[in-house]
Amino acid sequence: MPTITPNEAAKRTGRSRRTVMRAIEGGELQAHRDNRNQWQIDEDGLAQWARNEHSAPLAHPAPTAHEAVLEERIRGLEALLAEMRQTNAELRTANDDLRADRDRWAAYASRPWWRRLAG
């Protein structure tokens, strides 16, 4: 029987080499190592695996309870981040106002005392 490498199997099936290797490691796809310690896949076994693999749904599995908790925490942190950004913008505006007021008082204080009395 003719055999092919995982790279060639990936090209023929339209899957990544890593997917082919996971199938070999998981026992879904029969393969053996040759005398150079390289994986060799039987073409008939590859065709059967490809039919089964392509008929399997590619959708992501439903999220677990842990993933749902993490998603909820992420949403909470994103809301907190938006609130902190708003607070930061308000504080920057207040800081700019305080600096302007400080500069006005510094200019007033640097004038001679008789001009301060006269207005």
C-alpha positions, -999 to +999 in steps of 0.1 A: +000+000+000+013+035-008+021+058+021+024+095+024+039+120+049+018+141+073+026+172+052+013+156+021-018+143+040-025+178+052-023+191+017-046+164+003-072+168+030-071+206+033-063+204+070-033+216+088-003+194+095-010+198+132-045+185+128-032+154+110-006+149+138-033+152+165-053+126+147-023+103+146-015+109+183-051+104+192-054+071+174-079+084+149-055+080+120-034+050+116+003+057+108+037+042+114+073+054+115+097+045+088+133+036+091+142+073+092+117+078+122+093+098+100+056+092+101+040+074+071+003+073+066-016+047+045-036+064+018-067+043+024-067+051+061-062+088+052-092+087+029-114+071+055-102+095+082-108+125+059-144+113+052-151+110+089-133+142+097-151+163+071-185+149+082-178+160+118-190+194+127-163+221+129-183+243+153-168+251+187-182+232+216-206+248+240-188+269+266-183+253+300-194+267+333-158+279+339-157+297+305-191+313+313-177+326+346-146+340+328-168+357+301-189+373+329-157+385+347-143+399+314-176+418+308-174+432+344-137+442+339-145+459+306-173+479+323-149+488+351-123+499+325-148+521+308-157+537+341-121+543+350-114+559+317-143+583+322-131+591+357-095+596+343-108+621+317-127+640+344-097+641+366-075+654+338-100+682+331-101+691+368-063+690+369-060+713+339-085+738+356-064+737+388-032+744+369-048+774+351-060+787+385-025+782+400-009+800+371-033+830+376-025+832+413+013+828+406+011+857+381-009+878+406+016+870+434+046+879+412+034+915+407+048+942+431+028+947+463+017+982+453+002+970+420-017+943+439-032+969+462-042+991+432-058+962+414 
